[in-house]
Amino acid sequence: QVQLVESGGGLVQPGGSLRLSCTTSGFELDYYGIGWFRQAPGKQREGVSCINIPGRRTYLANSVKGRFTISRDNTKNTVYLQMNSLKPEDTAVYYCARADAGYGCYANHQSPREFDHWGQGAQVTVSS
């Protein structure tokens, strides 16, 4: 059974940091790309970052460049999203999702339709 579970969300002050984890099971992470998406209340889902296999290609949305970093540890079946210098506008539910090798994660965008399994989401709230 394919599962993706997000953790590490919470409440943080502006300028603070959080690290989200996407722990996977039921498939070999080595053969899949993983993407992070977020959705704020009343807004459309937004692609934040993704990493393909074996991690050669990564994508970061312009809104998070220079602040967020994506990485993967296939030995732990986990993909991380390190979020620094957080802003109130980063407040959202963050989801991780899986894409087949070569799909979903591209140099200048990520395509949510190409991600086939999604986690339940983790709330990130940036507020003073």
N, CA and C of each residue as an Amber inpcrd file, in Angstrom:
protein
   384
   0.8430000  -1.1880000   0.0000000   0.0000000   0.0000000   0.0000000
   0.8870000   1.2510000   0.0000000   0.7100000   2.0810000  -0.9910000
   1.5010000   3.2970000  -1.1060000   1.0210000   4.3100000  -0.0700000
   1.9640000   4.8430000   0.6970000   1.6320000   5.8670000   1.6880000
   2.6940000   6.9470000   1.7090000   2.2430000   8.1660000   1.8810000
   3.1150000   9.3120000   2.1040000   2.5610000  10.0410000   3.3250000
   3.4270000  10.3030000   4.2880000   2.9980000  10.9330000   5.5320000
   3.8770000  12.1530000   5.7980000   3.2410000  13.3190000   5.8730000
   3.9560000  14.5500000   6.1830000   4.0430000  14.7460000   7.6940000
   5.1440000  15.3160000   8.1310000   5.3160000  15.6720000   9.5390000
   6.2220000  16.8810000   9.6290000   6.2280000  17.5040000  10.8050000
   7.1190000  18.6340000  11.0370000   6.4590000  19.9920000  10.9240000
   5.1720000  20.0090000  10.6330000   4.4830000  21.2900000  10.5830000
   4.2640000  21.8630000  11.9720000   3.7360000  23.0710000  12.0030000
   3.4700000  23.7020000  13.2920000   3.3550000  25.1970000  13.1630000
   3.4150000  25.8380000  14.3080000   3.3340000  27.2910000  14.4020000
   4.7350000  27.8540000  14.6050000   5.0850000  28.8400000  13.8080000
   6.4030000  29.4460000  13.9100000   6.2700000  30.9450000  13.6800000
   7.1420000  31.7130000  14.2810000   7.1250000  33.1610000  14.0970000
   7.7550000  33.5400000  12.7610000   7.3740000  34.6730000  12.2250000
   8.0350000  35.1420000  10.9960000   9.5440000  35.1910000  11.1560000
  10.2360000  34.7220000  10.1270000  11.6920000  34.6420000  10.1860000
  12.2070000  33.3190000  10.7130000  11.3200000  32.5100000  11.2350000
  11.7210000  31.2240000  11.7940000  11.8640000  30.1410000  10.7350000
  12.1460000  28.9270000  11.2190000  12.4000000  27.7980000  10.3220000
  11.5940000  26.5780000  10.7550000  11.2870000  25.7570000   9.7800000
  10.6890000  24.4450000  10.0060000  11.2580000  23.4850000   8.9800000
  11.3050000  22.2190000   9.3260000  11.6590000  21.2020000   8.3560000
  10.5240000  20.2030000   8.2550000   9.9450000  20.1240000   7.0790000
   8.9130000  19.1340000   6.8250000   9.5430000  17.8420000   6.3310000
   8.9670000  16.7350000   6.7620000   9.4010000  15.4230000   6.2910000
   8.2410000  14.7350000   5.5840000   8.5690000  14.0500000   4.5270000
   7.6040000  13.2150000   3.8120000   8.1360000  11.7910000   3.8700000
   7.5600000  11.0110000   4.7610000   8.0070000   9.6300000   4.9320000
   7.1430000   8.7200000   4.0780000   7.7870000   7.9230000   3.2690000
   7.0640000   7.0970000   2.3050000   7.1530000   5.6170000   2.6540000
   6.1930000   4.8630000   2.1790000   6.2030000   3.4120000   2.3520000
   5.3680000   2.7840000   1.2470000   5.6080000   1.5020000   1.0360000
   4.8330000   0.7660000   0.0370000   5.3850000   0.8370000  -1.3700000
   6.5220000   1.5240000  -1.5270000   7.1560000   1.5650000  -2.8440000
   8.6310000   1.9430000  -2.6630000   9.4170000   1.7200000  -3.7110000
  10.8420000   2.0410000  -3.6760000  11.0330000   3.5110000  -4.0440000
  11.3780000   4.3170000  -3.0620000  11.5140000   5.7480000  -3.2960000
  12.5480000   6.0590000  -4.3790000  13.5390000   5.1850000  -4.5340000
  14.5960000   5.4090000  -5.5150000  14.0610000   5.6350000  -6.9280000
  12.8700000   5.1130000  -7.2100000  12.3710000   5.1300000  -8.5780000
  11.2870000   6.1730000  -8.8180000  11.1260000   7.0890000  -7.8720000
  10.0510000   8.0680000  -7.9980000  10.5300000   9.4670000  -7.6410000
   9.8620000  10.4380000  -8.2440000  10.0500000  11.8170000  -7.8260000
   9.0330000  12.1740000  -6.7530000   9.3760000  13.1690000  -5.9660000
   8.4970000  13.6340000  -4.9050000   8.3410000  15.1430000  -5.0220000
   7.1260000  15.6050000  -4.8760000   6.8620000  17.0370000  -4.9170000
   6.1910000  17.5140000  -3.6520000   6.4170000  18.7720000  -3.3460000
   5.7260000  19.4580000  -2.2470000   4.7900000  20.5040000  -2.8540000
   3.5820000  20.5110000  -2.3300000   2.5740000  21.4810000  -2.7420000
   2.0090000  22.1240000  -1.4820000   1.3610000  23.2550000  -1.6570000
   0.7050000  23.8750000  -0.5140000  -0.6000000  24.5220000  -0.9620000
  -1.4980000  24.6150000  -0.0050000  -2.7750000  25.2700000  -0.2830000
  -3.1930000  26.0790000   0.9300000  -3.3430000  27.3600000   0.7090000
  -3.8140000  28.2640000   1.7490000  -5.3290000  28.4200000   1.6240000
  -6.0110000  28.7780000   2.7070000  -7.4670000  28.9540000   2.6510000
  -7.8750000  29.9360000   1.5610000  -8.8100000  29.5210000   0.7290000
  -9.3210000  30.3940000  -0.3120000  -8.4120000  30.5600000  -1.5130000
  -7.3010000  29.8080000  -1.5330000  -6.3610000  29.9350000  -2.6520000
  -6.1930000  28.6050000  -3.3610000  -5.7140000  28.6800000  -4.5870000
  -5.4520000  27.4620000  -5.3370000  -4.2050000  26.7690000  -4.8200000
  -4.1670000  25.4710000  -5.0530000  -2.9730000  24.7030000  -4.7010000
  -1.7760000  25.2120000  -5.5070000  -0.6490000  25.2900000  -4.8470000
   0.5610000  25.8330000  -5.4690000   1.6960000  24.8170000  -5.3650000
   2.4070000  24.6110000  -6.4410000   3.5960000  23.7750000  -6.3940000
   4.7340000  24.5340000  -5.7370000   5.3460000  23.9440000  -4.7550000
   6.4060000  24.6070000  -3.9930000   7.7870000  24.1410000  -4.4420000
   7.9540000  22.8290000  -4.4790000   9.2620000  22.2810000  -4.8170000
   9.1170000  20.8120000  -5.1630000  10.0360000  20.3070000  -5.9640000
  10.0290000  18.8790000  -6.2550000  11.4460000  18.4170000  -6.5460000
  11.6280000  17.1180000  -6.4440000  12.9300000  16.5110000  -6.6840000
  12.7230000  15.1950000  -7.3980000  13.4430000  15.0110000  -8.4790000
  13.2290000  13.7890000  -9.2410000  14.2720000  12.7580000  -8.8040000
  14.3750000  11.6840000  -9.5310000  15.3940000  10.6860000  -9.2310000
  16.5650000  10.8560000 -10.1760000  17.7740000  10.5670000  -9.7790000
  18.2000000  10.3700000  -8.3890000  18.5360000  11.6790000  -7.6960000
  17.6890000  12.6880000  -7.8970000  17.9030000  13.9590000  -7.2160000
  18.6960000  14.9310000  -8.0570000  18.8140000  14.6220000  -9.3540000
  19.5940000  15.5260000 -10.2080000  18.8150000  16.7720000 -10.5630000
  17.4910000  16.6350000 -10.6260000  16.7070000  17.7970000 -11.0070000
  15.8370000  18.2040000  -9.8440000  15.8890000  19.4550000  -9.5030000
  15.0010000  19.9860000  -8.4860000  14.3430000  21.2480000  -9.0210000
  13.2130000  21.5560000  -8.4710000  12.4750000  22.7600000  -8.8380000
  12.0640000  23.4820000  -7.5650000  12.1710000  24.7760000  -7.5830000
  11.7020000  25.6130000  -6.4910000  10.8770000  26.7410000  -7.0780000
   9.7010000  26.9560000  -6.5220000   8.8790000  28.0820000  -6.9500000
   9.5930000  29.3940000  -6.6460000   9.3380000  30.3900000  -7.4660000
  10.0020000  31.6840000  -7.2670000   9.7220000  32.2440000  -5.8820000
   8.5410000  31.9750000  -5.3610000   8.1530000  32.5360000  -4.0680000
   8.9620000  31.9810000  -2.9050000   9.6650000  30.8640000  -3.1190000
  10.4180000  30.2580000  -2.0190000  11.9130000  30.1370000  -2.3140000
  12.3340000  30.5390000  -3.4920000  13.7600000  30.4530000  -3.8310000
  14.5930000  31.2590000  -2.8500000  15.7050000  30.6570000  -2.4550000
  16.5870000  31.3110000  -1.5040000  16.1880000  31.0920000  -0.0580000
  15.0020000  30.5090000   0.1570000  14.5270000  30.2660000   1.5300000
  14.2670000  28.7840000   1.7970000  13.7810000  28.0700000   0.8080000
  13.4470000  26.6550000   0.9750000  14.4630000  25.7890000   0.2400000
  14.6800000  24.6080000   0.7860000  15.5590000  23.6250000   0.1580000
  14.9000000  22.2590000   0.2280000  14.9520000  21.5310000  -0.8850000
  14.4130000  20.1720000  -0.9060000  15.5630000  19.1800000  -0.9700000
  15.4040000  18.0710000  -0.2730000  16.4230000  17.0290000  -0.3060000
  15.7450000  15.6830000  -0.0770000  16.4700000  14.6290000  -0.3750000
  15.9010000  13.2940000  -0.1880000  16.9530000  12.3560000   0.4020000
  16.4980000  11.4430000   1.2320000  17.3450000  10.3920000   1.7840000
  16.6390000   9.0780000   1.4840000  17.0610000   8.4450000   0.4030000
  16.3760000   7.2160000  -0.0080000  16.5710000   6.0970000   1.0100000
  17.6530000   6.1490000   1.7790000  17.8780000   5.0930000   2.7910000
  16.8420000   5.1720000   3.9020000  16.2790000   6.3630000   4.0890000
  15.2420000   6.5460000   5.1060000  13.8560000   6.6850000   4.4930000
  13.7780000   6.5190000   3.1660000  12.4950000   6.6510000   2.4600000
  11.8190000   7.9830000   2.7610000  12.6030000   9.0270000   2.8210000
  12.0900000  10.3180000   3.2610000  12.6040000  11.4460000   2.3750000
  11.7180000  12.3950000   2.1150000  12.0790000  13.6330000   1.4200000
  11.8030000  14.7850000   2.3750000  12.7240000  15.7410000   2.3910000
  12.6310000  16.8540000   3.3240000  12.3990000  18.1680000   2.5840000
  11.7140000  19.0700000   3.2750000  11.5930000  20.4490000   2.8050000
  12.0310000  21.3500000   3.9530000  13.2330000  21.8800000   3.8290000
  13.7520000  22.8090000   4.8250000  13.2470000  24.2030000   4.4890000
  12.5560000  24.8060000   5.4180000  11.9440000  26.1150000   5.1890000
  12.5480000  27.1260000   6.1590000  13.2610000  28.0850000   5.6200000
  13.8940000  29.1320000   6.4270000  13.2670000  30.4840000   6.0970000
  13.5100000  31.4360000   6.9580000  13.0120000  32.8060000   6.7540000
  11.5200000  32.7960000   6.4000000  10.7770000  32.0820000   7.1880000
   9.3550000  31.9220000   6.8870000   8.6120000  33.2390000   7.0010000
   7.6170000  33.3780000   6.1490000   6.7900000  34.5790000   6.0860000
   5.3310000  34.2000000   6.3480000   4.5300000  35.1420000   6.7840000
   3.1080000  34.8390000   6.9920000   2.4380000  34.2650000   5.7390000
   2.8790000  34.6830000   4.5760000   2.2700000  34.1780000   3.3390000
   2.6460000  32.7360000   3.0280000   3.5480000  32.1540000   3.8120000
   3.8540000  30.7320000   3.6700000   2.8500000  29.8640000   4.4180000
   1.9770000  30.4870000   5.1730000   0.9650000  29.7390000   5.9130000
   0.0630000  28.9650000   4.9630000  -0.0300000  27.6630000   5.1810000
  -0.8050000  26.7930000   4.2980000  -0.7380000  25.3680000   4.8240000
  -1.5360000  24.5090000   4.2230000  -1.3660000  23.0730000   4.4100000
  -0.4070000  22.5930000   3.3270000   0.6200000  21.8980000   3.7590000
   1.6520000  21.4150000   2.8490000   1.4570000  19.9250000   2.6010000
   1.4790000  19.5530000   1.3380000   1.2940000  18.1680000   0.9300000
   2.5140000  17.6690000   0.1730000   2.8580000  16.4030000   0.3690000
   3.8400000  15.7940000  -0.5110000   3.1220000  14.7650000  -1.3950000
   3.7010000  14.5220000  -2.5420000   3.0660000  13.6380000  -3.5120000
   4.1360000  12.9360000  -4.3350000   3.7530000  11.8110000  -4.9280000
   4.6780000  10.9740000  -5.6840000   4.4100000  11.0640000  -7.1880000
   5.4800000  11.0740000  -7.9590000   5.3620000  11.0290000  -9.4140000
   6.2690000   9.9440000  -9.9720000   5.8340000   9.3320000 -11.0460000
   6.6800000   8.3430000 -11.7100000   7.9620000   9.0060000 -12.2080000
   8.9940000   8.1770000 -12.3570000  10.2810000   8.6690000 -12.8280000
  10.1210000   9.4190000 -14.1410000  10.6780000  10.6030000 -14.2160000
  10.6330000  11.3920000 -15.4370000   9.3910000  12.2320000 -15.6020000
   8.4930000  12.1470000 -14.6700000   7.2520000  12.9150000 -14.7560000
   7.1100000  13.8350000 -13.5540000   6.2920000  14.8420000 -13.7360000
   5.8840000  15.6720000 -12.6120000   6.8290000  16.7900000 -12.2450000
   8.1000000  16.5250000 -12.2560000   9.0820000  17.5010000 -11.7820000
   9.9720000  17.9140000 -12.9360000   9.9020000  19.2050000 -13.2790000
  10.6390000  19.7080000 -14.4220000  11.4880000  20.8970000 -13.9990000
  12.3110000  21.3530000 -14.8890000  13.2760000  22.3990000 -14.5240000
  12.5780000  23.6820000 -14.0970000  11.4410000  24.0100000 -14.7160000
  10.8190000  25.3020000 -14.4240000   9.3920000  25.1970000 -13.9250000
   8.9310000  23.9990000 -13.6110000   7.6040000  23.8530000 -13.0350000
   7.4040000  22.4250000 -12.5500000   6.3460000  22.2320000 -11.7870000
   5.9360000  20.8780000 -11.4240000   4.4620000  20.7470000 -11.7770000
   4.0970000  19.5740000 -12.2590000   2.7570000  19.3600000 -12.7940000
   1.9620000  18.4750000 -11.8490000   1.0300000  19.0680000 -11.0780000
   0.3120000  18.2720000 -10.0790000  -0.4540000  17.1000000 -10.6670000
  -0.9060000  17.1920000 -11.9190000  -1.6740000  16.1050000 -12.5190000
  -0.8410000  14.8450000 -12.6990000   0.4650000  14.9930000 -12.6790000
   1.3490000  13.8490000 -12.8960000   1.7790000  13.1990000 -11.5920000
   1.2550000  13.6670000 -10.4860000   1.5420000  13.0620000  -9.1880000
   0.3590000  12.1660000  -8.8310000   0.6380000  10.9000000  -8.5240000
  -0.4510000   9.9390000  -8.4210000  -0.8570000   9.5820000  -6.9910000
  -0.0140000   9.8110000  -6.0190000  -0.3680000   9.5350000  -4.6320000
   0.0210000  10.7330000  -3.7780000  -0.8710000  11.0770000  -2.8490000
  -0.6970000  12.2670000  -2.0330000  -0.8120000  11.9260000  -0.5530000
  -0.0830000  12.7120000   0.2520000  -0.2270000  12.5960000   1.6900000
  -1.4330000  13.3700000   2.1860000  -1.6380000  13.3290000   3.4850000
  -2.8080000  13.9750000   4.0990000  -2.5710000  15.4560000   4.3900000
  -1.3400000  15.8590000   4.4000000  -1.0330000  17.2660000   4.6010000
  -0.5700000  17.5850000   6.0090000   0.2110000  18.6560000   6.1120000
   0.6970000  19.1560000   7.3990000   0.4810000  20.6690000   7.4330000
  -0.0800000  21.1380000   8.5180000  -0.3600000  22.5710000   8.6390000
   0.9020000  23.3200000   9.0320000   1.1830000  24.3770000   8.3160000
   2.2590000  25.3080000   8.6650000   1.6240000  26.6790000   8.8540000
   1.8330000  27.2450000  10.0270000   1.2890000  28.5650000  10.3390000
   2.4300000  29.4820000  10.7480000   2.5510000  30.5830000  10.0360000
   3.5960000  31.5590000  10.3280000   2.9110000  32.8130000  10.8540000
   3.1010000  33.0580000  12.1240000   2.3940000  34.1660000  12.7540000
   3.1210000  34.5850000  14.0210000   3.0390000  35.8760000  14.3060000
   3.6080000  36.3710000  15.5600000   2.5490000  36.4190000  16.6590000
